[in-house]
Amino acid sequence: MELSFDAHGLTVLEAKKQLERLIASADQHVTSIRVIHGFQHGDAIRAMVRDPKELRSKRLVRRKLTMNHGETILIIQPK
């Protein structure tokens, strides 16, 4: 199962906090989170999502880049 998270209109800090909470609270059936961060008006949120030193969680297994530059898929492990 996949969740979706739209980071448009958020600051980097807000997006980071909300994503970390979403990853931590995601149901055991959730295997990925599609993060929609955009790419045309700055890339601070995209950089935060893709940087392993920024967005941290024990459940986060890897980041998957897609052909859409405005999104990143976070692969998470079950609880």
Stockholm file with secondary structure:
# STOCKHOLM 1.0

chainA/1-79         MELSFDAHGLTVLEAKKQLERLIASADQHVTSIRVIHGFQHGDAIRAMVRDPKELRSKRLVRRKLTMNHGETILIIQPK
#=GR chainA/1-79 SS CEEEEECTTCCHHHHHHHHHHHHHHCCTTCCEEEEECCSSSCCHHHHHHHCTTTSCCTTEEEEEECSCTTEEEEEECCC
#=GC SS_cons        CEEEEECTTCCHHHHHHHHHHHHHHCCTTCCEEEEECCSSSCCHHHHHHHCTTTSCCTTEEEEEECSCTTEEEEEECCC
//
